Amino acid sequence: MKLVKLLANLGYGSRKQVAWMFREGRVTDAAGDVLYADDQVGHDDVRVDGEPLDPPQGLALMLHKPAGYTCSTKDTGRLVYDLLPPRFRLRAPVLSTVGRLDRETSGLLLFTDDGQLLHRIISPKAALPKVYEAMLAQPLRGDEATLFASGTLMLESETTPLKPAALEVIDETHARLTLTEGRYHQVRRMFAATGNHVVALHRSRVGGLALDGLAEGDWRALDAADLAALMDAG
């Protein structure tokens, strides 16, 4: 792939803008020598303004999403893409969220520009467990674990019951819930069905991948070991 197209696909600008970057000498190799648009150089050896290139196509990353951010590129207000390098929203293929967390839910949010990986993660066949910490407005009444595990709970306006979900009681207003599906506002609606209200919700794990100390608002690219852990449903 020509360097102009590579940089444009990574979001550094339009092809015309990237061509000007070459003319201005802003694109160099690792040794600092100026590169030209028709040079044949490996991705890892290219620098823009002295900095290594962003990860290539096939990028997957995890973000510790704070509450108050929306999983969108177009809504008003604070967006999850504001927490990533600005170029990332201009990449081609597009860098998409893998599923969504609602505005007031914090925790582990995945992104990828790999369509096959995205579909593997969200496929119902994968049944990847997703773990949520829920803080509740009222004490648990005591039968929630049995109800959620039954596979018979029907949410309002839906026609099929939820798959069994595992509830761990941390204390009377704090519960850990593990799901293997992802319906709209599912955790909040499940507790609403028991007469309770979720006041704070945090996703701590997807598959075998956890935040592991990643600070709120920070992100990191996933490596092969991370992806293997992610797809581990054990």
N, C-alpha and C positions, 0 to 999 in steps of 0.2 A: 504494500500500500504506500502511495506517495505520502511524503511527510505533511504536505499541505492538507490532504484529506484526513490523515491521522489526527492532526491537531484540531481540525474542524470537528471531527466526530467526537473528540474528547471535550468539546465545548469551549475551546480557547477563542472562538470567534468564527465568523463566516469564512469561506475560503478566501475572499478578498481581504478580510482583516488579517487572516493568518499569513497571506502572501506579503502583506506590509510588515509583519513581524520579522519575516526573513530578511526583507530589504533593510530593516532597521538593525539587523544583527542581533536580535534578541533570542534567536534560536541557535544553540551551540551544542557541541558534544560534551562528554564528561570532562574533557581536558580544557574546555573553554574555547575551542576553535569554532569559528562561525560555520554554521551549516547552511546549505542551500536546498531549495525545495526538491531538487531531483537527486539529492544524496541518498544512499542506501545505508541506513543506520538502524540498529536495533532499538526497540522501545526504551530499554533501560539505559541506553547511552545518550538519550536526547535530554537537553535541558532547555527550559524556557525561563528567561531572566535568572538563570543560574540555578533554578529549582528542577528536580526530577519531574517527569511527566506524571500526571494522575494515572491511576491504575488503568490497564487496557480494558477493552470489551471483554465481558465475562465477569465484571465486577460484582461482588456481593459484599454487603456491609451490614453492620448492626449499629443502631443508634439507641442510646438511652434517652427516650423521649420524655421530656417534662410534660406535666399537665399544662393545658392552655394552648397547645399547638395542634393545628389541624393537618391531617394527612391529605394534602392537596397541593397543587401547583397554582391554583387560580383563585381560591377563596381569599377574602380579605382577612386582615389580622395576621397573627403569627402562624407561620407554616413550618412544617418539619424540614422543608428544603432550606429554610433560612439558617438551619444549624449545620448545613453542609457547605463545602466550597461552592460559590455561586455558579461556577462552570458546570457543576454536576446536573443542574436542571436543563442544561442545553445539550447534554450528551446524546449521541445517536449510535446505537439504539437508546431509547429513553430509559432512564433509571427510575424504576417504579417501586412503590411500596409493595411489600408482599402481604396482602391483606391490609387491614386498617386498625388503628386504635382510635377510639373516639376522642374528641377534643380534651376531655377532662381525665382521660386514662393515661397514666405514665407507664414507662417500662420499655421492654425489649421490642424494638421495631426493626424489621428487616427490609432491605432494598436490594434490587438486582436489575441489571440490564440483560440478563440471560433468561429468555422466555421459557426455555425448557426447564430450567431450575425453578423458576417461579411456579410453573404448573405442577412440578413434582412436589413442591412444598404444600401448595394449597389443595392438591387433589384429595378428594374424600378417601381414596384408596390408601393414601399415606397415613391418614389418621394420626398425625403427629400430635402428641399431647401438648397443651398450652396451659401453663400454670399461672393463676391469678391470685393476688392477695387483695381481699375485699375488707374494707372497714365499713361497718354497718351502723345505721342510725339507732337501731333497737337491738336488744339482746336476741340471740338465736332462740327459737322456740323449742328446739330439740329434735324435731323430726326431719330436718332439712337433708341430712346425709342419706337417709333412707329414701326420701322422695327423689333426690337428684340421681341416686344410683339405680332407681327403678326402671328407667327407660320408658316411663309412661307420662312424664310431665309434658303437658301441652301448653305452649305459650299462646297468649292472646293473638288472634288473627292468623294463626298458623294451622296447617292441616295434618302435620306429622309430628309425633312426639319427639322429644330430644333424646339423643343417645345417652346412655348412662354416663354420669359424671361423678368424680370422687371429691368429697368434701372432707377437709380436715379442720377441726375446730381448734383455733389457737387460743382464743378466750371468748367470752360471751358476745363480743362485738367485732371479732376479727376471725376471718375464715380463709382457708386456702382451698381454691377450687381448681381441679384439673379437668379440662375439656378435651375432646377429640374432634370437635367441629367448631364452626365459627359463624353462628347466625348473628343477625343484626342486634347489637347491644345485648348479647346473650346473657352475660353474667348479671347485668343490672335487671334484666327482665326475669331471670330465674328467681332472684331474691324478691323482686316485686310480687311474684306469684305467691310468695309465702307471707306477704304483708309487710315486708321490710324494705329498706331503702339503702342503696350503696352510697356512702358519702365520699369514699376515696377508693380508687381501683388502680392496681399496679400489676403489669405482666412481668414475671420474673424469669420465665423459661419458655422456650419453644423447642420441642424435641429434646435433644440432649444438650442444647446450647443455652447457657445462662449469661447474665450480664457480667458476673465475675469481677466486680469492682470498677467497671466502667462508670465514670462519673456522669451525673445527670447533664444532658446536653452534649455529651461527647459521642464520637463515633470511631469505629475502626473497621478496616477491610477484613474480610474473612479469608482465612487460608484453607488449605485442603483438610487439615485436621478439624478446623471449625465446621466445615461443611459435612464432614463425616459425623461429627457429634450432633449436628443439627438433624440429620436424617436418622439418627438413632432413637427409635421410639421406645427403647427399653427403659 
